[in-house]
């Protein structure tokens, strides 16, 4: 885990002076609601107790000097400079661009970035970086922005500057996380409702397959386009429909029979997944974790068959988890094509479950996974 004292020392060594502030923002894991956020539906993530930290000091010029511990690299870039192709600094520079576009004048900054959220894992390392960097830049510049507006700005940075057409779930989870709670997020109204997660009864276990396939970002954007095409087809008979959240599968099933298979199956996943989210929240409020787990497995199956975003490694991780004591349910999490699975496990079995799942996956694949028991954590804030 990150030591802020060590980060402070490293900041001094790298930049030759002390820092002005430090902020943290958590990663997230989505219990259920896969790929629903950009369809304006409901999702159920938790902010997790792994964070991205940004230590910062104001500069007197228009330069962002950024060091990433994860990538072992320091880069200098002008605030007004063009983006680079596939570079980690675009997430920070995109945030600065989005804040400036919102009318907030920013100063230059020295930034030390240390993250516990592994990139490409499906735990939203990008949103954790965006949010922590945005808070640091705003603080240094003497600016303020409410959290909903900040979530929108960070999403805009990722959509328009980085080029990843993500929904807004990740940024909202990073900003509005609540200790001991999941978050029921309405991705149209941006309403966030905390839902108690009794961690004395049940624990969330995240299992990183340590595999991320290269087609993830391009296929993610393709899935979004396919959902948009489904909406165009639906609107021919229902002009009021704005997104797939506005219909049920029962309402469109007969007409969808005439659509291309990929468009039909994407619409089926989203519309049935939204139903599962609401059912899962009801079961969670009842502490009915067996039924909650069954819904997670249904979600995983739908993401595999209808949405076609589940990797072989994620499938194997879920299959191994189902054999272990204390298991309630599991599914892939994040955009797919590798990364993590999320498991719901009886609290008394969680540590044994973690160790045995890691052992069995390594034995089956030769890969050493990162499997850990996480807690639902607070959202982003200042730490120094």
C-alpha positions, 0 to 999 in steps of 0.5 A, spaced: 500 500 500 502 507 498 506 510 504 504 518 503 511 519 507 515 515 502 511 519 496 513 526 500 520 524 500 520 522 493 516 528 491 522 532 494 527 528 491 524 529 484 522 536 484 527 539 489 522 542 493 516 540 498 509 539 496 503 544 497 497 539 497 495 531 496 489 528 494 486 521 493 481 518 489 479 510 489 478 505 484 471 502 484 468 495 482 461 494 479 457 489 483 452 489 477 450 493 471 455 491 466 455 496 460 449 500 463 452 506 464 452 509 457 445 507 456 443 511 461 441 506 466 442 504 473 449 501 476 451 498 483 458 499 484 462 500 490 468 505 491 474 500 493 480 501 498 485 502 493 486 509 491 490 513 486 494 519 490 496 525 487 501 530 490 502 537 488 505 543 488 504 550 484 508 552 478 509 559 476 509 557 469 504 554 464 507 547 465 505 540 468 511 536 470 508 529 471 511 523 474 508 516 474 510 511 479 507 506 475 510 508 469 517 510 472 516 516 467 517 524 468 514 528 463 513 536 462 507 538 458 504 545 456 497 546 459 495 548 452 499 542 448 496 537 444 494 530 446 499 524 445 497 518 442 496 512 448 500 516 453 498 516 461 499 523 461 493 524 457 488 523 463 491 528 467 492 533 461 485 531 459 482 533 465 486 540 465 483 541 458 476 539 461 476 544 467 479 550 462 473 549 457 468 549 463 471 556 464 476 555 470 483 558 469 489 553 472 496 554 474 502 550 472 503 544 477 508 539 479 505 532 480 507 526 483 502 520 481 502 514 485 496 509 484 494 502 488 489 501 482 492 497 477 491 499 469 487 495 465 484 491 471 477 493 470 477 497 477 477 504 473 484 506 474 483 512 469 477 515 473 481 515 480 487 518 476 482 523 473 479 525 479 485 526 484 488 530 479 482 534 478 482 536 485 489 537 486 489 542 480 483 546 482 486 546 489 492 549 487 489 554 482 484 556 488 478 554 484 472 550 486 467 545 482 461 541 485 462 534 485 457 532 480 460 538 475 467 535 476 464 528 475 462 530 468 468 534 467 472 528 468 468 524 464 468 529 458 476 528 459 476 521 457 471 521 452 473 527 448 481 528 450 483 520 451 478 518 446 474 512 450 467 513 450 466 511 457 459 512 461 459 516 468 459 511 473 467 511 474 467 518 476 461 518 480 463 512 484 470 515 485 467 522 488 461 519 492 463 513 495 461 511 502 464 507 507 460 500 508 455 502 502 454 500 495 452 506 490 445 505 486 447 510 481 442 513 476 446 514 470 441 519 467 439 523 473 446 522 476 442 521 482 447 517 487 443 513 493 447 509 498 445 502 499 448 498 505 453 493 504 453 489 511 461 487 511 460 483 517 456 478 513 459 478 506 465 481 503 467 483 496 473 479 493 476 482 487 480 477 483 485 480 477 486 475 472 493 479 470 490 479 463 488 484 458 487 483 451 489 489 446 482 490 443 478 492 449 478 500 448 476 499 440 471 493 442 468 498 448 467 503 443 464 498 438 459 496 443 456 503 445 455 504 437 451 498 437 447 500 443 446 507 439 444 503 433 439 499 437 436 505 439 435 508 432 431 502 430 427 502 437 425 510 435 422 508 429 416 506 433 417 509 439 420 516 438 420 518 445 425 513 447 432 516 448 436 510 451 435 503 452 433 504 459 427 507 456 424 500 454 424 493 457 426 486 453 419 484 453 417 490 449 422 490 444 423 482 443 418 481 437 421 487 433 428 485 435 427 479 431 428 483 425 435 486 427 442 484 425 444 479 431 449 483 434 444 489 435 439 484 438 443 481 443 446 488 445 439 490 446 437 484 450 443 484 455 442 492 457 435 491 458 435 485 462 441 487 466 437 493 468 432 489 471 437 485 474 440 491 478 434 493 481 432 486 483 439 485 486 438 492 490 432 489 493 436 482 495 441 486 498 437 490 502 434 484 505 441 481 506 439 475 501 446 474 498 444 467 495 439 471 490 444 477 489 449 472 487 445 468 483 443 475 479 451 476 479 452 470 475 446 471 470 449 478 469 456 474 467 452 469 463 449 475 459 455 479 458 459 473 455 453 470 451 449 477 449 455 482 450 461 478 448 466 482 452 468 476 457 475 473 456 477 466 457 481 468 463 475 471 466 470 465 465 475 461 468 476 465 474 468 465 475 468 457 474 474 456 479 470 461 484 464 457 484 467 451 487 469 454 493 466 454 500 462 461 502 461 463 494 455 467 493 456 469 486 461 472 481 461 476 475 466 480 470 467 487 472 469 493 468 469 493 460 471 486 459 476 482 455 480 481 461 482 484 467 478 483 474 472 479 476 468 481 482 466 475 487 461 476 493 463 471 499 461 469 506 465 474 511 467 468 515 470 464 508 473 470 505 480 470 507 480 462 505 476 464 499 482 469 497 487 464 498 484 458 495 482 462 488 489 465 487 492 458 488 487 454 483 488 460 478 495 460 478 495 452 478 490 452 472 494 458 468 501 459 470 499 466 472 499 469 479 493 473 480 492 479 484 486 476 489 484 481 495 478 482 500 476 489 499 472 494 503 467 499 500 471 506 501 469 513 502 470 517 495 475 522 494 478 527 498 484 531 501 490 527 505 495 532 506 
